[in-house]
Amino acid sequence: MKPVAKGNITGAFLKFLTLGLIAGLLMYGCAGDEKTAKGKKLYHHYCSHCHGDSGQQGEGFNWDRMPDPRPKNLASNAEMSTFSDQEIFDTVYRDMRDWEDPKVLDDENYFAVPTMPTFKYTLSEEEIWGIVAHVRTLHGMSLTFDLVGRKKELEEAYQTAKPEMEAAEAAYNAAVEKVEAAQEAYEETLTDEQLEDYEPEEITLPEEAVFLTANDKFNKSKNAFEYFSKRPKKTRIERPDLTISEADLAQQVELGKKLYTGTYGCNGCHSINDVGGLVGPTLDRAGFRLNPTWIYRWIRNPQAMKKKTRMPNLGASDADARALTYYLGTLRAPKPEGPVPDPE
């Protein structure tokens, strides 16, 4: 057997070590890019029809049909670098608000417009951060937000709130037992005749207010921690009673019309009389085509009815969903002569 020179052994070892380091870096890079890759997939499903595949204005098939202000140029480093990761996140993860309200117009921390839907009630917080990470790549930047620290912060808040709630609950139960015992003892001192007219005094316990506050804090922290990595539950929407008087109907229709554009920006994706977006079906004949109960349920939670729909859950309240349902029920345009094209 031919002996191997010492120098050759050293060279082979260095080559092996170098290849190992390269493979390790590639694996680390893949792990680091996994979040961005998932964000890219979500972006193309939920965002590209308005923002375009590369973030350029005018690229998305829905861009030309959107009302002003139209989507920002996500590929512009000059503009997008002025926003922090948190500000971009807050645009996607927010509650829809009334843009005719002066308080909303004057709120410097509220960046989105009505036609930009929220995904707070559709995706997990981690998924939205993935979208932000992908958006950063469109203008040559990368996500710097501390996701590990954020998850740890949520977990610590949950772990702190839990014993606080349990202690408040125990104190409240003890106070209730004490009051009930005192009432029972007092009732034993009453005659049968006195008991006939006796009504226990309604007592407000300070422990109850403390418990309710602690319980609310616990539930919020629990949900925030759980839904960091998990999507909101697809709760079943009960069948609503949409019976309404004619006088109230007119008022609700006007409110629904206002909510349609001013709060929920439905016109960004849907069209009426050929005005509005192309993402969702035209709603000219919604009053003929769609059952009011179905409309209400769809508005409240579209994912519960069609898992992969592009329409996100906008967080509409029961009252808002009813008003929108009543308004859409009034849309009864004449039947078109030709076939209606499917939405993109």
KADANOR-V981175 format. One record per pair of residues at least 4 apart in sequence whose C-alpha atoms are under 7 Angstrom apart, sorted by the first residue. I is the first residue (numbers start at 1). J is the second residue. D is the distance in whole Angstrom. If there is no record, write none. Layout:
I;J;D
I;J;D
This chain:
4;8;7
4;9;7
5;9;7
6;10;6
7;11;6
8;12;6
9;13;6
10;14;6
11;15;6
12;16;6
13;17;6
14;18;6
15;19;6
16;20;6
17;21;6
18;22;6
19;23;6
20;24;6
21;25;6
22;26;6
23;27;6
24;28;6
25;29;6
26;30;6
27;31;6
28;32;6
29;33;6
30;34;6
33;37;6
34;38;6
35;39;6
35;130;5
36;40;6
36;130;5
36;131;7
36;133;5
36;134;5
37;41;6
38;42;6
38;130;6
39;43;6
39;127;6
39;130;4
39;131;4
39;133;7
39;134;6
40;44;6
40;131;6
40;134;5
41;45;6
42;46;6
42;131;7
43;47;5
43;48;6
43;131;6
44;48;5
44;53;7
45;310;7
46;310;6
47;51;6
48;52;4
48;53;5
48;60;6
49;60;4
49;61;5
49;62;5
50;60;5
50;61;7
50;62;5
50;63;5
50;71;7
51;55;5
51;56;7
51;57;7
51;59;7
51;60;5
51;71;6
52;56;6
52;59;5
52;60;4
54;75;7
54;138;6
55;73;6
55;74;5
55;75;5
55;138;6
56;73;5
56;74;6
56;75;6
57;71;7
57;72;7
57;73;5
58;63;5
58;64;7
59;63;7
62;66;7
62;277;6
62;278;6
62;279;7
65;276;6
65;277;5
66;70;6
66;268;5
66;276;6
66;277;6
67;268;7
74;80;6
74;135;7
74;138;6
74;139;6
75;138;5
75;139;4
76;80;6
76;139;6
77;81;5
77;139;5
77;140;7
83;87;6
83;88;7
84;88;6
85;89;6
85;132;7
85;143;7
85;145;6
86;90;6
87;91;6
88;92;7
88;132;7
89;93;6
89;128;7
89;129;7
89;132;6
90;94;6
91;111;6
91;112;5
92;118;5
92;119;6
93;118;6
93;119;6
93;120;5
94;118;6
94;120;6
95;118;7
96;118;7
96;263;6
96;264;6
96;314;7
97;263;5
98;104;7
98;262;6
98;263;4
99;104;6
99;105;6
99;262;5
99;263;6
100;262;6
101;105;7
102;106;6
103;107;6
112;116;6
114;261;7
114;262;6
114;263;6
114;264;6
114;265;4
115;264;7
115;265;4
115;266;7
115;268;5
117;314;7
118;314;6
119;123;6
119;312;6
119;313;7
121;232;6
121;313;6
121;314;7
121;315;6
122;231;6
122;232;6
122;312;6
122;313;6
123;127;6
123;128;7
123;231;5
123;232;7
124;128;6
124;227;6
124;228;6
124;229;6
124;230;5
124;231;4
124;232;7
125;129;6
125;227;7
125;228;5
125;229;6
126;130;6
126;228;6
126;229;5
127;131;6
128;132;6
129;133;6
130;134;6
131;135;6
132;136;6
133;137;7
133;142;6
133;143;5
134;138;7
136;140;6
136;141;5
136;142;5
136;143;6
137;141;5
137;142;6
146;150;6
147;151;6
148;152;6
149;153;6
150;154;6
151;155;6
152;156;6
153;157;6
154;158;6
154;221;7
154;224;7
154;225;5
155;159;6
155;225;6
156;160;6
157;161;6
157;221;6
158;162;6
158;218;7
158;221;5
158;222;5
158;225;7
160;164;7
161;165;6
161;217;7
161;218;5
162;166;6
162;218;6
163;167;6
164;168;6
164;214;7
165;169;6
165;211;7
165;214;5
165;215;5
165;218;6
166;170;6
167;171;6
168;172;6
168;210;6
168;211;5
168;214;7
169;173;6
169;211;6
170;174;6
171;175;6
171;207;7
172;176;6
172;207;5
172;208;6
172;211;7
173;177;6
174;178;6
175;179;6
176;180;6
177;181;6
178;182;6
179;183;6
180;184;6
181;185;6
182;186;6
183;187;6
184;188;6
185;189;7
190;194;6
190;195;6
191;195;6
192;196;7
194;198;6
206;210;7
207;211;6
208;212;6
209;213;6
210;214;6
211;215;6
212;216;6
213;217;6
214;218;6
215;219;6
216;220;6
217;221;6
218;222;6
219;223;6
220;224;6
221;225;6
222;226;6
223;227;6
224;228;6
226;230;6
227;231;6
227;232;6
234;303;7
234;304;5
235;304;7
236;304;7
237;297;6
239;293;7
240;293;7
244;248;6
244;249;6
245;249;6
246;250;7
248;252;6
249;253;6
250;254;6
251;255;6
252;256;6
252;323;5
252;326;7
253;257;6
253;323;6
253;326;5
253;327;4
254;258;6
255;259;6
255;323;6
256;260;6
256;323;4
256;324;4
256;326;7
256;327;5
257;324;7
257;327;6
258;262;6
259;263;5
259;264;6
259;324;7
260;264;6
260;265;6
260;266;5
260;324;7
261;265;4
261;266;6
261;267;6
266;270;6
267;271;6
267;276;5
267;277;6
268;276;6
268;277;5
269;276;7
269;277;4
269;278;6
269;279;5
269;280;5
270;276;5
270;277;5
270;278;6
270;279;6
270;280;5
270;281;6
270;282;6
270;283;7
271;275;5
271;276;4
271;277;5
271;278;7
271;282;5
271;283;6
272;276;6
272;282;6
272;283;6
272;284;5
273;284;6
278;343;6
278;344;6
279;343;6
279;344;6
280;343;6
281;342;7
281;343;5
284;331;5
284;332;6
284;333;5
285;289;6
285;331;5
285;332;4
285;333;5
286;290;5
286;328;6
286;329;6
286;331;6
286;332;7
287;328;6
287;329;4
287;330;5
287;331;5
287;332;5
288;332;6
290;294;7
290;295;7
291;295;6
292;296;6
292;325;6
292;329;7
293;297;6
294;298;6
295;299;6
295;325;6
296;300;6
296;321;6
296;322;6
296;325;6
297;301;6
298;302;5
298;305;7
299;321;6
300;313;7
300;315;7
300;316;6
300;321;7
301;313;5
302;306;6
302;311;7
302;312;7
302;313;6
303;307;4
303;308;7
303;309;7
316;320;6
316;321;6
317;321;6
318;322;6
319;323;6
320;324;6
321;325;6
322;326;6
323;327;6
324;328;6
325;329;6
326;330;7
